[in-house]
Amino acid sequence: MNYRTDKYGNQLSQLGFGCMRFSSSMGKIDFEKAEKEIMTAYHNGVNYFDTAYIYPGSEVLLGKVFEKNNIRDKVNIATKLPHYLIKTREGLDRLFDEELKRLRSDYVDYYLMHMLTDISAWNRLCDMGIKEWIAEKKKSGQIRQVGFSYHGNSEVFCQLVDAYDWDFCMIQYNYMDEHTQAGKRGLLYANKKGLPVFIMEPLRGGRLVNNLPTAARKIFADYKKQYSPAAWAFRWLWNQKEVTLVLSGMNSTDMVMENIKTASDANVGDLSSDDQAMLNSVVDAINSKIKVGCTGCGYCTPCPKMVDIPGTFAAYNRLYTDGKYTALKEYVMCTALRKNSTAASNCIQCGKCEAHCPQGIDIRNKLKDAQKELEGPLYRIARKISSLFVHF
């Protein structure tokens, strides 16, 4: 296993175990199977396990496995504060104490503000006393490092990086999201600020393995170096020195061992120019179905009505590359999970964005198309539910 260091020099396995979904039967996690997968990872050098309050049964299972095998002090647990469920300072303590009880631990190694959406979400927590609360928990040793996870565009991500003296952060990033979500810009910005960056969705929820178009599969199959699509995706990430750790949601021992093999010989600078060109060809093959040639450069922003133009187009394109559910999920996270909506329907057709677009995209009309396909009944329902969480 290869290791990289966090902000304070601690060694972290560059492969982390994402614990959002374990195999289950009748709604109950298969404990023996999950324990085998976790311990296989541990015995092969994985020392970072990521869970969250809202992952059903996950914190409890980890607590039981680590206690049973007497390895709590040999691993790093990351879990998350669902700030959208918190209304008071007292609520912070109640929820955190419940997490410690579930984890059968008296401390958390890496504690994240779960899915911070924008500055207003952080400011709401600040008004509640979150900074003082974190300071107390750090002083007592109950929280060792604090960070945040994020879905959204690079501009807001950079604002959040600057909003507090974080110890680390976590973003969605992969070879298809190099210029969407926080993207390369966000990765480099956080690194420049001294923040370790942990990566989620390295395979886009498995779609960079299971849903590849035939043309992309052929490119991999015909290439002179033979790695699996998953291994190429991980190697692309570990090739970058700014990436500290990559999470993978593994639910079989075969998957655990395959990822460990990759993590044990993938290093910064390993990819050749030919390798990069091959992966660019894969991206082109996947993108052959896209509707808008947006590169996510952000020159079209800021929009006077706050439309997240790159985020909207990324979600719109995913309708044709990843499917409706993924596209809608992305669109909700990028436009609805914030105090002020950034949806395409905010557009007033002023045209300021088009004057700055280096790709010459007909942005106004493409926003109309995206709105028509993305802002249907399901989106409107999700937006109402999201607004309740944001204002809760």
N, C-alpha and C positions, 0 to 999 in steps of 0.2 A: 504493500500500500504506500502510495506517495502522500506526503503531508505538506501543508502550507500553514502559515502562521496568521493568527488574528492580530488585532491591534496591540496586544500586550505580549506578543511573542509565544502564545500558547500554540502547541501543535494540534492541528485539526486534519483529520483524514480528508483528502480532497473529494472523496465520495461520502455524502451524508445519506442517511436512511430517512426518507420521507414517509411518515406514518399516518397519512390521511386515510388510506384505504387498505385494510387487511381483509383477507378472505373471510367470508362469513356464511353461515347457514341459518335460515329462519331468523334473520336479523341479529344473530349472535356471532361475535368474532370467534373463529376457530383458534383457540388459545394455543394448542400444541403446534399447529402449523406456523402460526405467527412467531411463537417462541423459537422454533427451529430456524426460521429465516433471520430473526434478530440475532440469535447467538452465532449463526454461521457468519453473518456480517461482522459481529464483534470479534470472533476468533480469527478473522482474516484482516483485522486492522481498522475497521470502521469504528470511529469513536464519537460520532455526532448523530443524534436521533431527534428528528423534528416532529412535534405534535402540536395540538392546539385545543383550546377549551371546547370548541364546537365540532371537533372530529369525534363522531360517536364512538365511545368506548376506548379511544386511543390512549388517552392519558392513563386511564385505569389499567389497561393492558401493559403499558410500558412499566408502570410502577410495580406490577406483580412480577413481570419478567426480571427486572433488575434486582428486586428484592430476593426472589427465589434463587437467582444465580449469584447473588452477593457481588454485584459489579457496579453498584450505583456510583462509587467514588472513582471508577475507571472509565466512565463515559460522560459525555456532555449531553444534557437535555436542553432542547429548545422548545419552549411553548409560548403561547400568545395570549395577550389581553384582548378580549372582544370589546373594545371601547364603545362600540355601538349598542351594547347592552347595559352600559354603566350610566347612572344618573347622578350619583353622589360619591363623595370621598369614602364614605362608609361602604358603598357598593364595591369600590376597588378592593378593599381589604377582604370583604366576604368572598368575592370571586377568587382572589389570589389564594386565600387560605384553602378554598375548596380544591384548587389546582394542586397545591402542595399535598393535600390529603390524598387526592387521586394518584399522584405520582409517588406516594410513600417516601417523600423526601422533605427535608427542611430548607432546601434551596433550589433555585433554577439557575443553570449556567448561562443561558442566553434567552432573554425575555424580549419578545417583540410586541409592539403595538400592531395588532393584526389588521392588515389591509387599511392603512391610513389612506384617505382618499384625496385630501387637499389640506391646505393650511388651516382652513376653518375647523376641520375635524381636530387638528392638533391644538388649535387655540381653545376649543371647547374643553379639552382635557386640561389645558393649562389653567383655565378659569376654575377648574375643579380641584386644582392643586397637584397635578400629576408630577410636576418637577420636584416638589418637596417630597412627595410620596416615593418617587424613585430614589431620591437621595437617602431617605430613611431605610429603604429596603437594601440599598447597596451598603450602607453603613453597618446594618445588622448582618450582612452576608447572605440574605435571603435571595437577592438578585445579584449576580456577578457581572453581567454585561447586559446592556439594553440597546435595542434597535427597533426597526420597523420593517414591515413588509408592504409592498406597493404594487398596484396595478394601475396603469395610466400613462400619460405622456411624459416625455423627458423634462419639459419645462417645469411642471408641478413637482416632479421628483426632485429636481435640483433645489427648488424652494424648500422642500421638506428636509433635504440634507442640511441646508443652512439654518434650519429653525431650532436646532438643539445640538448639544455636544454628544452625538450618538457614538456608540461603540462599534456598530456594524449595521448593515441593511440587507434586505433581500428583495430581489427583483425577478420578474419573468424575463428570460433571455435565452435565445437559441439562434441557430443560423438562419432561421426564417424571421426572427424578431430583431435582427441587428439594427434596424432603423425604425422600429415601432416599439410601443410600450416605453419603458425608460431607455432602452436601447443602448447602443455603444456610447452615445453622448452621456447618458446617465452613468454608465459604468465608469467611464473615464473621469467624470466629474467627481463621483464619490471617491474614487481612488486618489485623485489629486488632493482631496480633503482629508486623506488618511484613513478612510473607512474601508474595512474589509467588505467585500460584496459576495453574498451567498446567492446562489442561483436556484430558482424553481422553474418548473416546466421546461426542462432541457429538451424534452421530446414532444413538447406541445401535447401533453396528456396521452402520449403514445402514438399520436398521429404521424410523427416523423419515422415511425416504424411500421405501423399497421395500415395506414391510409395513403401510402405513397402511390402516385400515379405510375403506370407501367413504364413510362419514359424515364422516370427518376430511378426506378428499380434497375432498369437496364444499364444506366450510367454506373451505378454501384457495381453491378455484376461484371461489367466489361473493364473496370478499372484495374490497373496493374497491381495495386495493393488491395488485398481482400480483408476487409473488416465488415462487420454487420452495420446496417444503417444506424443502430443505436450507438455502436462504438464510434462511428464517425461523428455523430452529434456530440458525444462527450469529448472526443479528441479536439473538436473545434473549440469547445469551451476551455479545456485545460491547456490549450495552446496559448491562451491569453494570460499574462502575468497578473492582470487586474482581477481575475476571478480567483476567489479564495476557496470556495467550496461549492459543489454541485449536488443538489438533492435528487434522489431517485426514489419513486414509490415502487418498491420491489415486493411482489407477492408470490414468488416461488424461489426455491433455493438455486435453481438453475439461473434465474435472472440475477440473483445476488452474486453468484460466482462469475457470471459473464461480466458484470459491471466491475467487480473487484479486479478481474484480470485486466480490464482496460485501465482502471485507476492505478494499477500497479506499474504500468509502463508508459503512461501518457504524461508528457512534460511540456513546459513552456518552450515554444519554438520548434516543436516536432514537425509541424505541417510544412511541407514544401510548397513552392509556388504552384507546382502541378496539382498538389492536393487541394489547394485553395481554389484553383481553376475548376477542378472537378466538382467541388461543392457548390461553386457558383453556377455550374451547369445544372446541378440538382435543383437549386433554388429557381432557376429559370424554368425548368420543367414543371415544378410545382406551381409557379406563378403563371403558367401559360393560360390558365383559366380565369385569371383575375380580371376585374372590370375597370379598375382605375390604376394607372401607372404611377401611383404616389410612392415616393421614396422615403417619406417621413422626415424630410429635411427641416420642416417647421417654418420655412420662410413665409408661409401664408398666415402665420399667427403673429401677434394675438388678434383674434377676431373681436370686433367691437361688441358682438353679442355672445362672446365666450364659446362659440362652437369649437369643439375639438375636431378640427378638420382631419389631421392625420389619423387620429384614433377612429373617427367615423369611417374613413376609407379603408383602414386596416380591417375593421369588422366587416365592412361591406364585401371586401375581397374574400374574407374567410367564408362567406356564404358559399363561395364557389370552389374553395380549396379544402375546407374543413367541415362544412355542413352547417345547417341552420342553428343547431343548439350551441355550438361553439361560437358562432358569429354573434348570436344574441347575448350570450354570456359576456363576451368581450365588450359588446356595445353597452350593456348595462353597467359594467364596471367602469368603463371609460367616460360615460356621460351621465349616469343617473346616481351613482354612489358618491354624491357630493352635495354640498349645501345648495349650490346654484347649478342647474342643469347645463350641460355643454352639448346638448343634442343637436342634430342637424336641423330639426324643426325650429330652432332659434334663428336660423338664417333669415336676414331681411333683404338679401339679394343686392347688397351694396357694391359688391365687386372688388373691394379692396384686396382681398386675398389673391385674386387672379392677377393683379398687377405685379405681384411679387413671386409668382410660382415659376421656378426655372424649368419645369416640365411642360409648361403651357397647358395645364389641365383646365378644362371647362368646369371649374369647381362648383359654381352655382347650380348648374344642371345636374352634375354628378351627386351633389348633396341632396337634390330632390329625389333622384333615383334611389339613393341610399335610404332616405327617410321613408320612401314608399315601401321598401322591402324590409326595413329593420324596425320601424316604429308601428308595428301592428298591435293587435289586442294584447298579445303576450308581453310585449315591451311595456305597454301602458300599465298593465297590472304590476309588472316588476318595478316600474318606476315609482308607482304609488307605495309599494312595500318598501322600496329603498329609501324613499323620502321619510317614511316613519322611522327607520333605523337612524338615518342621518340626524333627524331632529329630536330623536328620543333622548 
